[in-house]
Amino acid sequence: APSARSEQWDGTETEWTEGSRLARKLSRKTLAEALAAGSQVVSWRGDTSKSMQLANEASRQLGHHYRDCVLAKAAHDRRRAAKWARGRGRGEEGAQMGPRNSVIVDAVRKSVTEPGLPLDLGTNPPMEKRLSLQTASARATVTRRMSLMKSEERPESKERRHSLQLHSMERRKSQQPTKMMKYNRLQRLMAAKQAEFDAIPPHQQERLRTAFNRAREDKPSLNAGQLRQALTEIKLTGRMIHEKEAIQEVIRESVAAGQVDLLDFALQVIPRVEQKLFEAKSPKLLTLFQKLDAVGTGALSSTDCIEALRRHADSFSTVLDGDLMDQFWPIYVKELGQMRKISKNSDETVDFILFQTLASELEDKFSYFQTQMEERAAKSANLPPQLEAAHFGEIALMMRFFRRYDPSWRGVVSAEQLVLALMDSGTLPVVGRLHHHMMSSYANQATKLIVFRFQDFIEQVHSLRKEENAVREAAFKSWYTIHKWSDDVKIQATDMAQLIMDLSLVTDSCRNVSDVRLLVDDVQRDPSETLHMDAAIKLTGQVVETARVQARRREAMVADQVNFSTEQVLSLRSSFSEMTHSGVIGPDDLHDLLTELFPDHEIDDNFVQDLLDAALPSGYFQSGSKPMVRPKREETINKKSAQAQEEEAQAHRRALEESILRFDGFLWIVGHLLKPV
């Protein structure tokens, strides 16, 4: 403008140019301010006053527009509050809390996005000015806050907002994280392990947790012994020597890097043990499979498969599980025919992979059947809690021994039947002080009318075991004293069979060390390489009882062959036990017994020798693992020197003395003499 130029000019053209430049700089600064105030001012024409007026007008219109928005929003809130108050009594609260009226929503939205337009709920004229997105967002936020301040005056709104906040917090807690947080490598590994453990079914998690907590003894992790105990809790112990060695190898490798926590136990140790057991059983299963696959087709018929599974069941079941397996097997065969279509009359064939699966399922089902029978027996026995806890795990077995003499299931037996049940269970020896005491106390005329319940039977088992354990403890301490060992010296597990034989604890039931070693492998559940004295005494007690059970079964088989009744066997046992305290008798004692039993017969040494020669091939008096070496006759004897012949004769006599004169052999000889010619 000329006025602006006249104010800046002092008469010279140069000074006017500098002033003009100064004015131009000031105008540019004003333009920047105008651009920030309104986006419609996009060019500069040199008219500073007009530009400032336009900017002021835009700011004024924006202020009016903002005031109109606030007033309209406040009026709308008042109308909605009044309408909600009127409809509260009519149950229209939910309707009033719904979305806004569409007209109000459109008007407010357009007023925010196009702030130059006056607020009109019915018309929608074009905008002349626009604000930047940042300014419009700030204005809308302030408007919303003012609306919330109005609504906060109502107490019901505060309660509703508080309930919504609580609901939102609970929902966040219940939701699983959608994305793993940034952890280091160890934390990511632990999170992955925990996620894998959480994927295990809940009942399996509880089973693993229970086994882990019972073994850890208030410690956060397990050492080698505790890990072995935890595996025993979930019945991963192995039955054969090579299976126990495989489990022991896994335990050593697991604790080599440190102790084992719950996640390592569940996700690493147990799968490795199961795999090792499966691999350890495979060679044995393959041998069994090939033995029945005589043609070499690589598959078994249904009949051969059932026979192979039965042999496998006999291999992993213990001596004491024999009666239980007889109950389980028909149920399993029936289920096998229904589920797998494998029966004696079907045409299905089984390859080796399926046979492995069936063998593994057989072991699992038998273990489950054992658990079920034990729980059922414990419930039906109705024993006192302390007695039940002390014998849980063998209640079903003891109940089978008891009910063998209670066929009518009345729940009671006589005194004589009680003694027979105790001998069948292996807890009562057949010779010695305890045997004579029990026979004199119960198997007599005075106790014929007395009956005994199963609880009385269990109490007698408990009492006999305490006395027998004291005798074994004294024998072990004497052995330690003789060898000048301290009480903390451990015994090698491989030496237990020879030690039991040397202590003469199974003389009445086992022939040699090989038989005892088989029993040790059958009974031992702990695959430890060494045993303390207490563990060795406990293992010895289990071996002795199992050996006695086997001996009673052999005696029952012989009695059945020679047609002896229970009363006759008991009478012969009484005569036999009076001649020995160890369970075996020599040839001279046998001669005396036969002379007493058969006074009308002429009993001489040659007659006894003929009986022994006839008894030897029967198989009751020699070990199945080693055939008996008998002296050669005729030409072979003539070729040997006199000294060699004498040594061979002595060896023959020692073999006879060690093998033939237990009670089962005595029964066979007596039955042979009573057999009609």
Secondary structure, DSSP 8 states (H G I E B T S, - for coil): -HHHHHHH--SSHHHHHHHHHHHHHHHHHHHHHHHHH-TT-----S-HHHHHHHHHHHHHHHHHHHHHHHHHHHHHHHHHHHHHHHHHTTT-HHHHTS---HHHHHHHHHHHHSTTS---SS-----S----HHHHHHHHHHHHHHHHHHHTTSHHHHHHHHHHHHHHHHHHHHS--SS-----HHHHHHHHHHHHHHTS-HHHHHHHHHHHHHHHSS-SSB-HHHHHHHHHHTT---SSHHHHHHHHHHHHHHHHTS-B-HHHIIIIIHHHHHHHHHHHHHHHHHHHHHHH-TT--SEEEHHHHHHHHHHHHHHHS-GGGHHHHHHHHHHHHHHHHHHS---TT---EEEHHHHHHHHHHHHHHHHHHHHHHHHHHHHHHT--HHHHHHHTTSHHHHHHHHHTT-TT--SEEEHHHHHHHHHHTTSS-SSSHHHHHHHHHHSSGGGTT-EEEHHHHHHHHHHHHHHHHHHHHHHHHHHHHHTT--TT--EEGGGHHHHHHHTTSSTTT--SHHHHHHHHHHH-----SEE-HHHHHHHHHHHHHHHHHHHHHHHHHHHHHTT--HHHHHHHHHHHHTT-SSS---HHHHHHHHHHH-TTS---HHHHHHHHHHHGGGSSSS-SSS-------THHHHHS-HHHHHHHHHHHHHHHHHHS-SHHHHHHHHHHHHS--
